[in-house]
Structures are given as structure tokens and as C-alpha cells.
Amino acid sequence: MKDKLMLKLFERTIENLRLGVTITDLDRNILYVNKADAEMHGYTQEELRGKDAIIYSSDKAHEKANSKEIQNWKGMMREVEQKRKDGSTFPARLISNTIRDENNEPMAVVTICEDVTKLSEMEEELRKAKQLEDFRLLTAGVAHDCNNIIGRLLNGIEIGKQKLEQGKNVAPILDFLQENTNRARDILDSLFAFRKKKGNLSKEAIAVKQFLREIVQFEIKDKNIECDFNIDEGLPYIGVDASQIRQVIHNIIRNAFEAMQYDGKIEIGAEKVNEISEKKLKGEYVKLYFKDYGEGIKEENIDRIFEPLFSTKKTGNGVGLALAKLIVDYHEGHIRVDSTYGKGSTFYVYLPVTKKVEKPKHKAEEVEIKLEKLKNKKILFVEDDEVLVNTFSDLLNQYDIIVDYAETGEMALEKFKKKKHSGDDYDFLIIDLNLKGSMNGEKVMEEIIEADGRDCLAIATTGDRSHQVLKKYKSYGFTATITKPFTSNDILKLLSEVVD
């Protein structure tokens, strides 16, 4: 009597569970299914009895488990996509156990099914929240650095004005302004890069020694800082987004300068390693290190040093090192710090090696400007910033290059067709991909090709370095690309390359 009562209680418990319960034989035929499991899949219990459990699977290639697998099913958990009667699917977590007879032989399989749709939605919301926090962190860092650079530019302009009034040489000030403008461009590049997915960065093969030296020399210019380099010869290339890793190095070096109160020595080195021991990761990496002799970090703060908004400095904002970690993580690398309070700190950055080394692109300064070939060439600049076009027009007109202007896609098409009809075609088109209005640059190019402009030399331009057209620009009909901001010299060099 007691056994019957317990059996009835057990049956009622299974029937009232919110989790699905299915019992199958070893051939996967359903022997029992509780109410929750049937409703979860859109069936009645009667419809499921005797059916092959494959009916739940959204994977047509799903095969029956062999007997050895079944014998090892002891709380086997997996996350799968389950199919309902109406063909719709839902994410589920399954836990399976083998039921054995008195001889310990497998006789059936019981599987518990949990619909994790809400959990998946929550995880997606958390992922989006994390991305938003990452972006907020990045923009805070960008705003901080850009404000510093704007300050330098404004002061530089004031000094330049004073020197002009005094009849003094302003070339050094102009060089200073150009260097800092280029630095601002790199910082904004890192902002655009984070619009991409983690696995879709603008990676390129970078030679470490030259890359490091260029960045550091810019950072220590006009500062009372001594720098010792210890970079191994023959290092492999690293596969990174250059503008982002430049930001990492800038943040680490600036942190070192602040720790030493802008007076002292830093040591910078690089070597190839085959693992990240503290993470137990095997692979080929280049390990960079940055050693300063500042005040160091207190032991209780070491574990928090990469936390967003955490800073040990009175004037710190807790963004620089947190952003550095975020960028390195995006590159599937690693960053850590060793520090002794009162003696200084050493930051280590591990970046993955790349085997894909393309033929190096020409550096801008190595490209010969062919002014004779460009003389009297006609350019249609399709751009909605009239001030920008007028500036370039004034600069290029000095070299007898004729610049026409179209503010919208519709205006560009009208001018292009008119020129085509007169037989006086444009030699070059420079088209902004992010035009305002009903036609973007991509659409303009499509219409121009239809208007028999397939052979024209068209250059796509945008300030968004993650734009989809940039990677496959030729398939959209463009001859070349150039990203904003650019100078008239940049344009002249690019036109000189494509004119041949």
C-alpha cells in the first residue's frame, strides 16, 4: 500500500513539474512524456507516445547515439535547439541519464528538458549592456584624449599667430599641429573600430620594432623622459588593428609618465614567446613590456588596476588602462602588470603573431606625385561638406587640376551625364559613401556604372573605417579608397597611383 502511494506521489510530481521529462527506450522511442514536455513542444502526450525522439530535433542530420555513448550518460548536459510541432524552434538545456536494470544493463534513458528562451534573452541583454559599457568606456577615453589634443592645437595656433606677427619661422609650429592632428585621427580610428564585431577588426601585419619606436618617439618628444629599448631582432609580425594598439601603447606610456611625474626613465622591450603562462594559453605571441621607475602600485590595488573608472591618481579618470585591457582582449591577447610600491611598475602586453604578411603598401611619402600627368585633369568631388570641397579645390587648382562639386547624389548624376553627353568626361570621381539625402555614395556609383561610367576612375571616401564598401570596393565599381581625414597631398599621391 505504501509503495503504491509513493508511486502515485512520484507520478503526480513528474506530471506537475515545469520541466519537461521524457523517457525513451534504447532505440529512442518515446515510452513516457510528461505534460510540461508535451506542451513545450506543442503536442499532446498521446501524440508523442511511441514516436522517435528525433521529432524534437531541429537537426535533420542527427544520428542515434550508440550503446557505448548511452552507457556513459550520467547527467550528460547539453544546450540544443528543439523543434515544436508547428516547426518553430526554441533553445533548450537537456540533461540525460541512463536507467539501468538489476544487472546494471542500460534499459532506458530519461531526459529533462528546460526551455531557456528567457535565459537566452537575458544573456543577450547582458551582452548588449556589456557592449554599451565598453563603448561608454571607449568614448570617455576618446573625449579625454581629444580634449587634450584640442588644447594643444589651440595653443599652437595662438603661438603661430604670434610668430607670424613677429615675422618668425612658423614651420616648427605647423609640424607640431600636423603631428597632433594625426594623433587625433588615430584616436578617432579606435572609436570607429569598436563599431565592428570583435572578430572583424581592421587587422594588418605590423613590424613591431619600427611600430614601437615611432609611437614612443612621438610620446616622449619635448619631455624630460629617457627611453631604453630592448627589442629582439627578427621578431615576427603581429596581426593587429594598428590604430587601436597605438592607443594601448599611448595609454600605458602616459600612465608611466604620470607615475614618474614626467621625469625619469622607462624601458621598453619586445620578444617572441610561445605561451601566456598565467593563462595557460599555447600559441605564438610577441610580448611587449613597459617598465617605469615611478611610485608603483600598492598591493591591494593591483587586482583593480584595469577596472573601469578605478584610479589611484587624484587627477586620474580610470579610463586609460581599462581601455587598454578592453582593446587587448578584443585582439585575443593578454595584458598584466607587476609592481612593487615605491619602486615602479612593469606592464606586459601579449599580442598574437600573424603568418599573413602582404606585400607592404607604399608609404605616402614614397609615392611620387606626378603633377604633369595630373595637369588639366577634371575631378567631380561628390561631397556634402561644401567648405571641405572648396578647401581642396583651392589647393588642387594651384596645380591646374580642375575640381567640380556635387552636394548630392542626384546632382552628381546630373553633372556626370551632362559631361558624358558633351564628350568631355570627368577623369576622376571622388565620392563620399556617407552622403546625406536619398542617395548614398554606393548608390551613386551604381547609377554611374549604369550610365556607362564603368571605366571611370572612381575613389570612395568615408570617415567610417568600418564601412562595408572599403573591404570590397572593386566589386562596387571603385578604383581605390581613401579614408577621412585626408590632405590634398594624400589626394595627389592617390591620383598619381591610379592615373597609370
N, C-alpha and C positions, 0 to 999 in steps of 0.2 A: 504493500500500500504506500509506504513511504517512498519507495523507488519510483512508483508511478507518479506520485505528487512532484517529486523532484524533476522527473522527465517533463511533466506538464509545465512546471515553472521554467525549465530551461527552454522549452519550445516557445512559451509566451515571451520570454526575454529576447530570444533571437528575432521573433516576429515584430517586436516593438523597438528594436534597435534602429537608430537613424542611419547607421552604417549598413551598406549592402553586404549580404552574406550569400555566397554561392558554394554549393558542394557538388563536385563533379567526380565521375569515375576516372580511371587512368587513361581512358580514350577521350577525355574532355567532354563527355556527355553530361548534361546538367541533371543531377539527381534531385537537388533541392535548391530553391532560391527564396529568400525572404521577401516580404512586401516592399521594403525600402529599396532593395536592389532592383526589383522588377519595375517599380515606379521611376527609379533613377534612369533606367534605360528605355522607359516608355512602353513597357509590356505589362501584361497580367502575369501572375505566377503560372497559370495554366499554360500560357503560350510558350513559356520558356522550358518547362519540364521536358526532358528528352532531347532538347536541342543541343547542337555542338556549341561550346562556349565561344567559338570563333565569331559567333554572331555579335559579340560585344566589341570585336576588334575593328579598328578603322584601317588596319594594315592588311591588305589583301595577300601579301607575301608571308604572313605569319604562319609559322610551321609548328606542328605539335612538338612539345618537349619530349625528349627521350626519357627512358626509365631511369637512367643514371642521374639526370637533372632532377627528376621528381624526388628521388631518394634523398637528395640534398636540400630539398625545400623545407627549411626550418626558419620560418619568419622571413622568407625572401620578400624584400620590399622593392618596388619599382614604381616609377611615375610614367604613365602611359596616356594615350588619347583613346577614350572609349566612345563607341558609336551607339546612338539611340535608334529606336525603331524607325523614326522619320528621316534617318540619315544624318542628322546633326551630330556633332561631337562635343565632348567636354573633357577637360583634364581630370585625371583620377590618380589616386595613390592606391596601389594594390599590395596586400600582404598575404602571402600564401604559405600554408603549412600542409605537409603530408600526414594523412591519417593512416595509422598502421594497425594491423591485426595482432592477435596474441602471439604470433610468430615473428613479429616486427617486420612483416612484409607490407609494403605500401598497398592500400586498398582504395583510397580516395584522396581528393585534395579539397581543402576548404580555403576559400579566398574571401578576404574582407575588402570591400571597395568603398573608398571615400571620394566624393565629388569635391575637388579642391578649386573649383571655379573662383569662389570668393577669395580664397587664399592667393590664387594666381593674380587676381585683380589687385589685391593688396600689395603683392610683391612688385607688380608693375607700377603702382602708385609710389611705392618706396623708391623704386629705381628712378622714376621721374623726379622725385623730390631730391634724390642724391645728385642727379644731373643738374637740377636747378641750383643746388647749393654749390656744386662745382663751378657753375657758370658765374654765380654771385661772387665766389671767391676770386675767380679769374678777373672779372670786371673791376673788383676792388683793387687788385694789383695793377691792372692796366691804368685805372684812373690815377692811382698814386704815382706811377712812373711817368705817365703823360703830363701830369701837372708839374712834376719836377722839370721835365724837358721843356714845357711851355715857358716855365720860369727862366730857364737858360736862354731860350730863343728871344724872349722879350728883353732880357738884359743885354744879350748880344746885339740886338737891333739898336738899342739905345747907345751902346758903345760905338757901333758902326756909324751912327749919325754924328756922334761927337767927333770921330776921327775924320769923317768927310768934311765937316765944318772946319777942322784944323788942317785940312789938306794932307792928312797922313794916309799911309797904306792900309786899306781895309781888307786885303786878301786874306790875312790870317783869321779875321772875324768871319768872313764868308765861308772859309773852310770849317770853322767851328760850327756855324749854323747848318752847313750841309751835313756834317757828321751827326749832329743831334737830330736833324730831320730824318736821316736814315735810321737812327736808333728808334725814333718814334714809329717809323714804318714797320720795323721788326716787331715792336711791341704789339701793334695792331694786328700783325700777321698771326700772333699767338691767339688773339681773340677770335679771329675768323676760323682758325684751325679747330677750335673747340666746338664749332657748329657741326663738325663732322662726327661720324661714329668713331668709336675707339679704334677699330681696325682699319680705318680709312684715312690715315694721316698722310700728309704730303711728304713721304719719306724719300730721302735721296742718300747716295753713298757719300760719306763725309770723311776726308782725311783729317785725322784727329790733331796732329801736330800743328798744322797751319791754322786750323779752325780755332784751337785753343789760344794760340799766340795772338791771333787777330783780335779776339774778344778781349783778352786780358790787357793787351796794349792800349786798347781804347779805354778800358775801365780805369787804368792807373794813370792815364795821361794827366799831367798837371797836379798829381797828388804826391805826397811825401811817402810813397809806398815802394818798397823794394820787392822784386819778384824773382824767385829762383825756380827755374824749370827743370824737371827731371822726367822727360818724356822718352820712352823707349823708341828706338829706331825700328822701322819696318812694321809698325802697327797695322793691323787690318782695318778696313773701312768700317765705320759704324753706319747702320741704317736708321736714320732719324729724320724728324722734321726739324730742319736747321733753325728756323726762327724760334721754335719752342725750346730747343735745347740751349740756344743762345740765352733765352730768358732764364733758364735754370742756372746757368753759369753766372749770369749777371746777379741773380738774387743771392747766390752763395757768396760771391766775391763781395757784394755790398754788405752782407752780414759780417764778413770778416773785417772789412774796413771799419764798420761801426764798432765791432768788438775791440779793435785796436785804436779807436778814436782817430782814424785816418793817419796813423803814424806808426810805421813798423815794417815787418817783412812777412810775406806769405810764400809758401812753397806749393807749387802745382806740378803734379805728375800724372803719368798715364802708363798703363801696362796691360798686356793681354792676360786674361785668366780663363780657366775652363769650368768654373763653377762659382756660384754665390753660396759660400759655405753656410752662412747663417740662415739661409732659406732652403738649403739642401737642393739647390737647382743646378743641374748639369747643363752645360752649353758654353758657347764661345761668347765672351764679353770683353769689352775694354773697360777697365776700371780707372776712373779719374779720381784724383784726390786733391783736396784744397786744405792746406794746413795754415792756421794763423797762430799768432802768439798773443792773443788778446786775453780777456779776463776768463774765458772758458764758461762752461755751463754747470750749474750746480747739479749734483746727482739726482735730486728729487725732480728736476725739470727735464732731464734727458728724454724720458719717455713721452713728454708732451711737446717737444720742440717742433714737431711737424703738424701739430694740431692747428686748425684754422682759428685765427683771432687770438692765439696764445702768444704772448711776447714777454720777455724778461726786461725789455728796454722801456724806459719812460716814454720815448718818442716812437716806439715800435707799434705797428698795427697788426702783427700776427698774420700777415698775408704772404710775404716773400717765400719763406721756407715751406709753408703749406702748399703754395702753388708749385714750387719746385717738385715736391713729392707727387703731387697730382699729375704733373706732366711726365715725370719719370715712370710712374705707374702706367700711364697711357701707352708708353713705349715698351711695356713689359720688361722694364729694368728694375733697378733697386737703388734706394738711397738710404744711407745711415750716417750716424755721427759718433765719434769717440771724443770725449772731452774730459779734461781734468781742471777743476775750478782753480783759477789763479794762474794756469799755465797755457791755456789755449784749447783750440778745437780742430779736429780734422773731419771734413765731410768727404764721404766716399760715394761716387755715383757709378753704377754699373749699367752699361748700355750694350745692347746686342750687336754682334758683328753681322755684317751682310756680305753675301757672296756675289750679289748682283751689283756689279760695278760697270756702269755705262761709260761710253767714251765721254770724257769731260767736255762740258759745254764751253764755248768761248766765253771768257770773261769780257765784260762790257768794254774794258779799256783795251782789250786785244783786238777788237773788231775795228777794221779800217772803215772810216766814214768816206763814202765815195760821192763827194759833193758834185763832181762833174756829171756823174750818171743820174743824180737826183735833180739836177738843174732843170727847171721848167716842168717838172712833174706835177700832176694835179692830184690833190688829195680831197676826198669827201670825208669830213670828220662828222660822224653821227653821234652826237653827244648833247645831253640836255643841260649841261652847265656851260652857259654862254661865256662866262668870264674865263673859264679854263680854255675854251677853244680860242678866244681872242688872244690869250697869252701865247699859246702855241703858234697861232697864226703870225703874230708879230715876230716871234723868234725864227720861224721857218722861212718867212718872207725875206729875211736877210740873206738867205742862200738861194733866192729865186725859186723857191718852192711855193706853188700856189695852193692855198688852203680854202676850200669851200666848207660850208657849215649847214647841217640839218639838225634841228632840235628834236624832231620826232621821226618815227619810222615812216610815217606817211609822207612827210616832207622829203625824206631821203629817197624813197622810191620814185617820187615825182621828179626830183633832180636827176637821179640816175637814168631814168627812162628818157628824159629830155636830152641829156648828154649823149646817150646811146643813139637816139634818133638823129642827132646832128652829126654823128660820126666823130665827135670829139670826146671820147670816153675818158673817165677818170682812170688814173694809173693805180691809185691805191684807195682802199676804203678802210677807215678806222672806225669800228662800230662798238659802241658801249653795249654790253649784254644786258645791263640793268636799266634800260631806257624807261622813262615814265610814259604812261599812256597805254593805248590798246595794243601796241606792237613792241615787244622786247627785241633785243638785238638778234636773238636766234631766229625769230620770225622774219625780221628784216632780211637776213641773209637768205632764208628760204625763198622769199619773194624775189630777191635779186637774181638768184640762180634761175628761177622760172622765167625771169625777164631777160634770159640769155647773158647772164653775168657770171657764168661758171668759170671763165678763165681770168676773172679779175683777181688782183692781189688784195685779199681782204684780211684785216687784222682784227681779232677780237680783243676787247679790253674790258676789264672789270676790277673793282676793288675787292671783290669776294673771291679769295683764292681757293675756295671750296666749290666754286661753280662747276656744274656738271659738264659744261662745254669745254672747259680748259683741258681736260684729260684726253678727249677725243675730238679735238677741234677740227681736224681734217675731214672727219665724217660729216661735219656740219657745213663744210664748204669753205672754211677759213684756211688761210695760208700760214698764219702764225698767230701768236698771242702775246700780249704784254699786260702786266698787272699794275694797277694804280697803287700808289702814286708813281709817276714816271716823269723824267725830264725830257726836254727837247733833244738832248744828246742821246738819251735812250732810244727815242723815236728814230733819230737819224741813223743810229747803228743798226736798228732792226730793219729799217727800209733798205739800208746798204746790203744787208744779208739776203733779203728776199728779192731784191731787184734783179739779181743774176738768175 
